[in-house]
Amino acid sequence: MEETTATLEKIQEAALVEFLDKGFQGASLRQIVKNAGVTTGAFYGYFSSKEALFNALVEPHAAALMGRFMEAQTSFAELPEEQQPDHMGLESSQCVHWMVDYICDHRGEAPPGLLFTRSEGTSYEHFVHNMVEVEVEYTLQYIEVLRRLGKDIPMLDKSLCHIIASGMMSGIFEIVIHDMPREQALRDVDQLRDFYTAGWLKLMGA
C-alpha cells in the first residue's frame, strides 16, 4: 500500500513540473513517466491518459472554486426580491474573498495555477468562461428583479453584460495567479470590484 502511494505521488509530482513548464498540450507523457522513475505500464495502472492525470490534479480545486461561486449566486437569487438590492454585492464580496484565500492557501500545490494558466486543450480550458456565463445569467435575472421592483433600468444587452463580467472575472484571477501577497491580492480585488460596481451603478442610472 505504501509503495502504491509512493508511486502515485511520484507520478503526480513529475506531472506538476511538466504541466507547469509546458502546459497540458506541450507536456510529454513520456517525460512525466521518465521523471517519475516508473514504467509506462505502471503509469497506466493509475491513469488512463495524460488528460486523466491532469484532471486528477485540477478537479478538486476546480470543484471547490466553482462550488463556492455557484453557492454565492444561488443564495442571492433565492432571497426575496425586495431584499436583493440591500444584499447586492455582499455575497459576491464574501465569495471573491474566499476564492482569493483558497488560491493563496493552495498556491504551493500549484493546481490553481494549472487551472488558470495551463489547461488549454482540456475540459478545464473554459473554466473562467463558464463562470462568466453564470455571472451573466444571474446579472440579467437581477436586472429583471430591479425592474419588477419599479426601478427604471436602461436597456442592457446580454453581450455588454458578458463583456463586463468577462473583464471582472479575468481581472480577479489575473490578480491571484501572479504570486501576489495575500493582503495585496485581497486589496486589489476589493478595489477592482469597487471599480466595476461604480460602473454598474452608472449604467443602471443610479
C-alpha positions in Angstrom: 0.0 0.0 0.0 2.8 2.4 0.9 4.6 1.5 -2.4 1.4 2.3 -4.3 1.0 5.7 -2.6 4.7 6.5 -3.2 4.4 5.6 -6.9 1.3 7.7 -7.3 2.9 10.7 -5.6 6.0 10.4 -7.9 3.8 10.5 -10.9 1.8 13.5 -9.7 4.9 15.4 -8.7 6.6 14.8 -12.1 3.3 15.8 -13.8 3.1 19.0 -11.9 6.6 20.1 -13.0 5.9 19.1 -16.6 2.5 20.7 -16.9 3.6 23.9 -15.2 6.6 24.1 -17.5 4.9 23.2 -20.8 1.2 23.4 -20.3 -1.1 20.4 -20.9 -0.7 20.3 -24.7 3.0 20.7 -24.6 3.6 18.2 -21.8 5.1 14.9 -22.7 3.7 11.8 -21.0 7.0 10.0 -21.8 8.9 12.7 -19.9 6.5 12.5 -16.9 7.0 8.8 -16.7 10.7 9.1 -17.1 11.0 11.8 -14.4 8.8 9.9 -12.1 11.1 6.9 -12.4 8.2 4.5 -13.3 7.4 2.4 -16.3 4.7 3.3 -18.8 2.8 0.2 -17.7 2.9 1.4 -14.1 1.6 4.8 -15.2 -1.5 3.2 -16.8 -2.2 1.3 -13.6 -3.1 4.7 -12.1 -4.3 6.9 -15.0 -5.9 6.1 -18.4 -4.3 9.1 -20.2 -2.4 12.4 -19.8 -5.7 14.2 -19.5 -6.9 11.9 -16.8 -3.7 12.7 -14.9 -4.2 16.5 -15.4 -7.9 16.2 -14.3 -6.9 14.3 -11.1 -4.6 17.2 -10.2 -7.1 20.0 -11.0 -10.6 18.7 -10.4 -10.7 19.1 -6.5 -9.7 22.7 -6.9 -12.0 23.4 -9.8 -14.9 21.9 -7.9 -14.2 23.9 -4.8 -14.0 27.2 -6.6 -17.0 26.6 -8.9 -19.0 25.2 -6.0 -18.4 28.3 -3.8 -19.1 30.6 -6.8 -22.4 28.8 -7.5 -23.4 28.9 -3.8 -23.0 32.7 -3.8 -25.0 33.1 -6.9 -27.9 30.9 -5.9 -28.1 32.1 -2.3 -28.5 35.7 -3.6 -31.1 34.7 -6.2 -33.1 32.8 -3.7 -33.6 35.9 -1.4 -37.0 37.5 -1.5 -36.9 40.0 -4.4 -37.4 43.0 -2.2 -34.4 42.1 -0.1 -32.0 41.6 -3.0 -31.0 45.3 -3.5 -29.8 45.5 0.1 -27.7 42.4 -0.3 -26.3 43.4 -3.6 -22.5 42.8 -3.5 -22.4 41.1 -0.1 -22.5 37.5 -1.2 -20.2 38.2 -4.2 -17.7 40.0 -2.0 -17.5 37.1 0.5 -17.2 34.7 -2.4 -14.3 36.5 -4.0 -12.5 36.8 -0.7 -13.0 33.1 -0.2 -11.6 32.3 -3.7 -8.6 34.5 -3.2 -7.9 32.9 0.2 -8.3 29.5 -1.3 -5.9 30.1 -4.1 -3.4 31.6 -1.8 -3.7 28.7 0.6 -3.1 26.2 -2.2 -0.6 28.1 -4.3 2.2 25.9 -3.1 0.4 22.8 -4.6 0.2 24.6 -8.0 -3.1 23.1 -9.3 -4.8 26.5 -9.2 -2.0 27.7 -11.4 -2.6 24.7 -13.7 -6.3 25.5 -13.8 -5.9 29.2 -14.9 -2.8 29.1 -17.0 -2.0 25.6 -18.3 -5.3 24.0 -19.1 -5.6 24.7 -22.8 -6.7 21.5 -24.6 -8.5 20.1 -21.6 -12.1 20.2 -20.3 -11.0 23.0 -17.9 -9.8 25.3 -20.7 -13.1 27.3 -20.5 -13.3 27.3 -16.7 -13.3 31.1 -16.3 -15.6 31.5 -19.4 -18.1 29.2 -17.7 -18.0 31.3 -14.6 -18.6 34.4 -16.8 -21.7 32.7 -18.4 -23.1 32.0 -14.9 -22.4 35.6 -13.8 -24.2 37.0 -16.9 -27.2 34.7 -16.4 -27.7 35.9 -12.8 -26.9 39.5 -13.6 -29.7 39.5 -16.2 -32.1 37.9 -13.6 -31.2 40.6 -11.1 -31.9 43.4 -13.6 -35.3 41.9 -14.2 -35.9 41.8 -10.4 -35.0 45.5 -10.2 -37.5 46.3 -13.0 -40.2 44.4 -11.2 -39.4 46.5 -8.1 -40.1 49.6 -10.1 -36.5 50.6 -11.0 -36.1 52.4 -14.3 -33.2 50.3 -15.7 -32.0 51.2 -19.2 -31.7 48.5 -21.9 -28.5 46.5 -21.3 -27.6 43.9 -23.9 -26.5 40.5 -22.9 -23.4 41.0 -25.0 -22.4 44.0 -22.9 -23.1 42.1 -19.6 -20.8 39.4 -21.0 -18.0 41.8 -21.8 -18.2 43.4 -18.3 -18.4 40.0 -16.5 -15.5 38.7 -18.5 -13.3 41.6 -17.7 -14.1 41.4 -14.0 -13.6 37.6 -13.7 -10.4 37.7 -15.7 -9.2 40.5 -13.6 -9.9 38.7 -10.3 -7.9 35.6 -11.4 -5.2 37.7 -13.0 -4.5 39.1 -9.6 -4.3 35.8 -7.8 -2.2 33.8 -10.2 0.7 36.2 -10.1 2.0 35.2 -6.7 0.9 38.4 -5.0 1.0 38.5 -1.3 -2.4 37.7 0.1 -3.1 41.2 1.6 -2.2 42.9 -1.7 -4.4 40.4 -3.6 -7.4 41.0 -1.4 -6.9 44.8 -1.5 -6.6 44.8 -5.3 -9.6 42.6 -5.7 -11.7 44.8 -3.5 -10.7 47.9 -5.5 -11.4 46.1 -8.7 -14.9 45.2 -7.5 -15.4 48.8 -6.4 -14.5 49.9 -9.9 -17.0 47.5 -11.6 -19.7 48.3 -9.0 -19.4 52.0 -9.8 -19.7 51.2 -13.5 -22.8 49.1 -13.0 -24.5 51.8 -10.9 -23.8 54.3 -13.7 -25.2 52.0 -16.3 -28.3 51.3 -14.2 -28.9 55.1 -13.8 -28.3 55.0 -10.1 
